[in-house]
Amino acid sequence: MTFFARVAWWFVSVPIFIKVLGISLFVALIFGASMLLYTSGAVSRSLYHFLVERTRSDAAWLAASLERPLATGDESGLRERLARAMEMAPDFRYIIVRDAGGKIAAHTFYTKQGVPQDLQRLWKPAPLPECEIQMLGSREGLIMEARCPILPVSGFSFQVSSSAKAAANLKLETGNLKPLFVPCGWLQLGVLDTRVTAEIRALTRSVLWSLGFSMVLGSGLGLLLAHLFLTRPLYHLVRAENRVGQGDFEARAKVFSADEIGRLAAAFNQMAESLHQYRAAVEEKEKARLSLLDRIVQAQEEERKSIARELHDQVEQSLAALLLAVESNIPLEEMSAKARAELAAKLRGLSEEIHRLAWGMRPSILDDYGLDSALSRYIAEMATASGVVIDYQFSGAPDLGRLPSRVEVTLYRIAQEAVTNIVSHAQATRASIVVLRERHGVTLVAEDNGKGFDMADAAGTSGATASLPCGLGLIGMKERASLLSGTCVIESKPGAGTTIHVTIPLA
C-alpha cells in the first residue's frame, strides 16, 4: 500500500463523531471567514469613503477659517488656529499652510527638522477651486491628505475683455467665460485612518467572537446529533452483531428511528431472526438425526437378535435333525419312504427359511433384475399377506436402462417403509405405489386412503409411536432421500390419507 493510500485509509477510518466534528468546524470556519472577509471589505470601503469625504469637508472648513489671518499676515493667529484644530481632531496628523507663492507659512511639525522632505517634494497646487485628496503611506498607517486653496472671502473676480462690457456680459450670460479664482494660500491637511482601523478591528473582534461561539455551538450540536443519531445506534448495532457472532442468535439491535441506520438495524434484526430460526431448525434436525441413528442401531440389534433367534430355533434345529439322520449310518436307499419324505421336507423347509431370512435382509432380485421386479414382488407379497389392495406401476422408457444401485436401494427401502406404514398404521383399504423414471431423475409416489395423521404432531415427535408413522419412518425416508440430493415431501391430514412424494435427481 502506497503512502497516499495509507493516508486515505487513515482518513476514512476516523471515527464518525470526529468526522462530524471536523465537518462542523470546517463549515463554521469557512462561513465565518467568508462573512469576515465580505463584511470587513464592505465596511472598509464605506469607512474609507466616509473618511475621504470627511477629510475634504474638514479641509474646506479649515481653509475658510484660515483665510483672514493668512491674508493679514497674522502668524500667531495661524498657529493658534492650527493648534486648536489639532486639539479638536485627534486623528489630524499634520496641517501645512502655504502662501499664494507656495511658501510654507505655518505648520504643526514641532520638531527641529520641521516639515519632512517627503511632504515638501510631494506638494503641488490643487486644481481650483476643488480640494484634491491623495492617500499616503506612513509607519502609523494610511494618511488622507487634502490640498485645498484658501480663497478670499470676497469670492472671485472675472477676467473680461477691455473692448466691450456688453460682449463680456453676453459671454458671461451664455457661459463662455469662467470666473477666475485667485487664492491667497494653500492648505495641506493630513488625516490618519486611526478611526477606520479601530472600527475595523472592533468589527473583526465581534465577528471572530461570533465565529468562535458559532463553532463551539455547531460542534456541540454536531456531537450531540452524531451521538444521538449516528454513534449510539451504530454502537448498539455493532454490539448486537458481536453477540450474534459469538453465537447468541437472540440478540437484537435497538431501532432508534426510521432513517437509513434504523432500516439497517431492522434488516439486521430480521437477519438475526432468520439465523435464529435456521439454527433452531438445524438443532431440531440434528436431534432427529441423532434419534434416527440411535433407532437405526437399535433396529440393527433387534434385526440381528431376530435373525439369531430364527437361526437358533429353525435352522439349527433342522440341521440337528439332519445330523442325527446322517449319523444313523442308514443308507438312503434302505430308508423307508416315510423317512425319506420327512428328510426331504426338512431340507426344503431349511432352504425356504434361509431364503426368507436372506430376502428380508436384502432381496437378491433387486440386484439381479432391478427395482421394478423387486418392488413388484414385494408389494404383491405384502398385499396378499395384509389384505390391503395395493396398486403398483412403474413407468419409464426402455432405452433408459437400470437405475444406479444406490438409487434402487434407496427407493426400495423408502417404498418398503411406506408399505409397512400403510399395512401397520394407516388402517387403509387401498393404496398405490407409482415409480416414474425419467432421463434426469426418478420419482416415487405412495398414496393411501387411511386415517392419516397431523403433520404438526409428527414434526414435534422425536420417536415412533404405535399409531403414528413418524420418528424412524418419516425421518428415515427424508434422510435416505437427502443422501442422494433428493427430496421427500409427506402430506397428510387426519381422515384424509397420506401421500409421500420422493424425487431423486440423476447426474
N, C-alpha and C positions, 0 to 999 in steps of 0.2 A: 504494500500500500504506500503510495507516494505521500509526501509531506502535505500537499494540498488536500488529498483525500482524507488523511488523518485529521486535519484541521476541520474539514467539512463534517466528518463523522462526529467529532467532539462537539461541534456547534449544534448539530441536530440532536445530539444526545443530552443536551442540557435539560434539566427538569422543566416541566411545563410552567410551573409558577414563576421560575426565573425568566422564562421566555416572555410570559405575560408582563412581568415587572419590567423587563427590558424594553418591550414594545411600548408600555405605558410611558416610561421615562423618555424614550426616544421621541414619541409623538408629542409629549408635552414640551420637550426641549425644542423640537423643530417648530412647533406652533408658537412657543414663547419667543424664540429667536426671530421668527418671521414678523411677529407683531412688534417686537422691539425695533427691528430694522425699519419696518414701514412707519411706525409711529414716530420714532426719533427722526427719521428722514423728513416726514411731513412737518413735524413740529419745528425742526431745524430750519427748513425753508421758510416757514411762516415767521419764526422769530428773527431770522436774519433779514427778511424783508421788512419787518417792523423796525429792526434796528437801523436799516438804511433810511427809512422814512423819518424815523426819529432824529437821526443824525442830521439829515437835511433840514428838518424843522428847527432843531436846536441851533444849527449853524446860521440859518436865516434870522432867527430871533437874536442871536448874539451879535451878528453883523449889524443889525439895526440899532442895537444898544451901544455899539462902539463907534458909530458914525460921528457923533458930536465931539467926544474927546480926541478922536483921531484928526478931525478937521481943524480943531483949535490947537492941536499940539499938546494936549494935556496928558503927559506921560504918566503922572501919578494916578490920574483918573483911569487911564487904560489898565495899569497894573492892578488897581483896586477892583475894577470890574472883572478882570481875568481871575483874580484870586477868589472873588465871590462866586463866579461861575464854577470854578473848580471845587469849591466847597459844596455848592448846591448839587452838583452831579459827580458822585464819586467815580463813575466809570469814564469821566473825561480823562484821557491820557495826557493830552497837551493841547495848548492853544497858541497859535502864532499869528501875530498881526503885522501886516506889511503895509507900507505906504503906497501911494499911487505908482511909484517907480519900482516897487518890488523889494525895497529895502526893509529889513526887519525893524519894526518899531517897538514891539513888545512881545514877550513870550513867557511861558510858565516853566521853563527849564532853569532851575535854580542851582545849577552847578557851574563850575569854572569853565567847562567846555562849552556851555550854552547849547544852542540848537545843534543836534547831531548833523554831521556832514551828509549823511544819507538823506535826511529830510531836505537839506538845502539843495542837494543835487536833483532830487525828485520833484522839486517845486516848479510849477508852471501855472500861468494865469488860467482861470476857468473861463469858458465862453460866457459872454454877457447875455442876459442878466442871470443865468441859471447857476445853481450850485452843483458842482461836479463831485461825485463820490467815487473813491477808489479804495481797494482793500489792500492793506499792508500786513505783512507778517512780522512778528516780533517774538521775543522769548516769553513774553507774558500772554501771548495769544494773538488773535486777529484784531487789527485796528481798522475801523471805518474812518477814513479821512475825508472830510468835506472841505472843498475850496470854494469860497463864496466871495463875490465882490461886495465891498462896503460902499453903498450908494449914498449920495447926498439925500437929505430929507426933501429938498425941493423937487426931486423926481428926476426929470430928464430934460434935455434940450434937443431942438430939432435942427438938422442941417438942411437948409433950403437954398435955392438959387437966389442970387442978389439981383437978378434981372427983373423978376416979376413975382410978387407975393401971390397974385391970383393963380398963377400956374402952380406955385408951391402948394397953395391951399387945395387946388384941384387934385394935385398928386397925393396930398395927404388924405383927401377925402376918398380917392379911389384906391388908396393903399399902396401906391407905387413907391413911396418913400417910407423908410423905417426910422423910428426915433433912435437917437444915439445916446447910450448911457455912458456917463463919464464917472467912473468910480473914483472915490478918494482914497481907497486902500483895498487890501485883500485880507481875508480871514482863512486860516487853516485850523480846523478842529479835528482832533483825533479822539475817537471814542472806542474804548476796549469792549470786547464782546463778553465781559465777565457775567453779565446778567443772563445772556443767552446760554453760555456754558453752564451756569448754575441751574437754570431751568432744565436744560437737557440732562444734567446729572441727576436732578431730582426726579425727572421723568424716568430715567433709566433705573434708578433705585426702586421706584414704585413698581415698574414693570418687572424687575428682577425679583422683588418680593412676591409679586403676584405669580410670577413663573414658578418660584420655589414652592409657594403654597399650592399651586395647581399640580406641580409634580408630586408633592407629598400626598395631596388628596387623591390624585389619579393613581398613584402607586398603591395607596391603601385600598381604594376601591377595586383596583385590578387584582390585588392579592386576595381581597375578600371574595370577589366574584370567582377568581380562579380556584380558591379553596372550596367554595360552595358548589360550583357547577362543573369543575374540572378535576381537581386533585382528589377531593373526597369521594366522588363517585368512582373514579379510576382506582383509588386505593381499595375501596370495598370490592370492586370487580377483580382486581389482582389478588386480593386475599381469598376471595371465593374460588378463583382459578387455582391458586396454590392448594387449597383444601381438596378440590376435585382431583388435582394432580397427585395428591397423596392418598387418594382412594375414597375420600368422603364424598360420595355422589349425591348426598342430600344437601350439600352446601348450595346456597343461593346468594346471588348478588342483589343488594338493595337497589331498587329503581327509584331514583330521586325525581325524575322528570320524564317528559315525553320527547326530549330532543334526541340528537344523534347518539349521545352517550347512554341515554335512557333506553333507546331502542337496542343499542349494543348489549346493555345489561339484560334486557328482556330476551334477546336472542341467546345470550349465554345461559340464562336460566332454562330456556327451552332445550338447549343442547344438553345441559346437565340433567334435566328431567328425562330426556331420551336415553342418555347414558345410564341413568338410574334404572329405567325400565329394562334396558338391554341387559344390564348387569343382573337384575332380578330374573330375567328370562334365562340368562346363561346359568345362574345358580340353580334355578329350577330344573333346567335341562341337565346340569351336572348331577343334581340329586337323582333325577330319573335315570341317568346313565349308570350311576353307582348302584342304584337299586336293581337296574337291569342286569348289571354284571353279577351282583350278588345272587339274583334269582337264576341267572344262567348257570352259575356254579352249582347252586342247589339243584337245578333241573338236571345238570350233568351227573351229579352224585346220585340223584334219585333214579336216573336212567341206568346208571351203572349198577345200582343196587337191584333194580328190577331185572336187568339182564343177568346179573349174577344169580339172583333167586331162581329165575327161569332156567338158567343153565344148570343149577343145582337140582331143582325139582324135576325138570323134564329131561333134559339132555343127559345129565349124569345118571339118572335112574335108568333111562333107556340103554345107555352104554353099559351099565352094570348088568342089566338083564342079558344083553348081547354077550357080555363077557362070560357070564355063567353058562350060556348056551354053547359058547365056543369051548369053554374049559370042560364041558361034559364028555368030550372025546367021542361023541357020537357022530359018525359021518352023516353028511347032509342027506345022502340017498337012503340012509337007514332010518331017518326021522319019519315020523308019521305025517300024513298030510296036514293034520291039525297043527302040529308043532311047526311045520314049515310055514303054514299060513300065519301063525302068530309071530314067527320071526320076521316074515316079510312085512307084516303090519307094523311091527316095532320099528323096522328100518325106514318104512315110509313115513311113519309119524315123526321119527327123529329128523328126517330130511325136511319135512314141512315145517317143523319147529325152527330148525336152523335157518330156513328160507324166510320164515316170518320175522325172526329176530334181525336178520340182515336187511330185510325190506324196511323194517321200522327204523333202523339206523340210517340207511341210505339206499333207496331203491336202485338196483342195478340198471333197470330200464331207463332211468334218467341219463345215465352215462352211455348206454348203448343206442337208444333210439330218440332221445331228446325230450324236451319239455312237454310237447303236445301229448306224446304217448304216456309219459309218466303221470301227468295230470288227469288224462282221460281215465286211466286205470284206477288211480287213487280215488277220484271223485265217484266213479261207478261203485267201488267197494264201500265207500262211506255212505253213499245214498242207499245202497242195499242194506247195510247194517243199521242205519238210523231210521229209515223210512221217510226221510225228507226228500222231496223231489228236487234234484239239483241239475240244472241245465248247464252244459259246458259247450263252449265254442272257441275255436282257435282260427283266427283269420290272418292270412299273410300270403304274399306272393311266393310261389315255389322257388323262384330263382334267387331268393334272398339267403338261402342256406340256414344253417343252425345258428342259434344264438351262442355267444361266448359262455363258457362253462360257469363262470361266476354269476352271470346274469340268470342262467337257467336255475341254478341252485337257489339264488335269492328269490326269484319269482315262485319257485316250487315251495319254499319254506313259508313265504307270505300267504300263498294260496292254502297251504296246509293249515296254517294258523287261523285263517279266515274260516275255512270249512269246520275246523274244530270249534270255533266260537259259535258258528251257526248251529251246529249239532248240539253243543253242550249248553249254551247260554241263551241263544236268541229265541227259542221256542217257536221257530219258524216252520212253516209247512212247505214253503217253496223258496228256492234260491237259484242264483245263476252266477257262473264264473265265465268271464269273457276275456280272452287274450288277443290283443290286436298288435300284430308285428308289422312295423314299418321300416323304411330304409334307415331312418335316423333315430329310431327309438322304438320302445316296446311299452305297451300299456296293458295293465291288468285291472279289471273292474269286477268287484264282488258285491252282489246285492242280495238282500233277503227281505221277507215280509214279516220279520219277527217283531218282538216287543220294543226293540230299540233301547236307547239309554240317553241320559242327559250328558251332553258333552262337557258342561261346566263341572259336573261331578267327576267325570272321567279325567279331566285335566287336573283336578285337585287331588286325585287319588294316586298314591305312590306305589301301591301294590295291587295285585289282583284279588278280587273277591269272588264268592261263589256265583253271584248273579251279574257281575259287571265285567265285561271283557276288556279290562284296561290293564295298567301295570305292565307286566311282562308281554302280554299280547300286543296291545297298541304300540307301546314304546318299541318293542322288538321289531314290529313291521317298519316303523319310521326309521329306526336305526339301520336296519338292513338296507332300506332304500337309499338313505343318505350316504352309506359307504360307497355306493356306486354313482354318487352325484344325482340321485333321483329324488322324487318327492312322493310322499304318501299322505293323501288327504282323506280324512274319515269324517263322514257326515251321518248324524243320527239324531232322532228325536223320539221321545217316549211314545210308543204306539205307532210309529211310522217306519219302522225298519231301520236298516243300516246300509250305507254304501261306502265301499272302500275303493279309492281310485289311486293306483300306483303307476307312475311314469318313470322310466329309466332311459336316459339318453344313450345312444350308441355312437362311438367315435367313428 
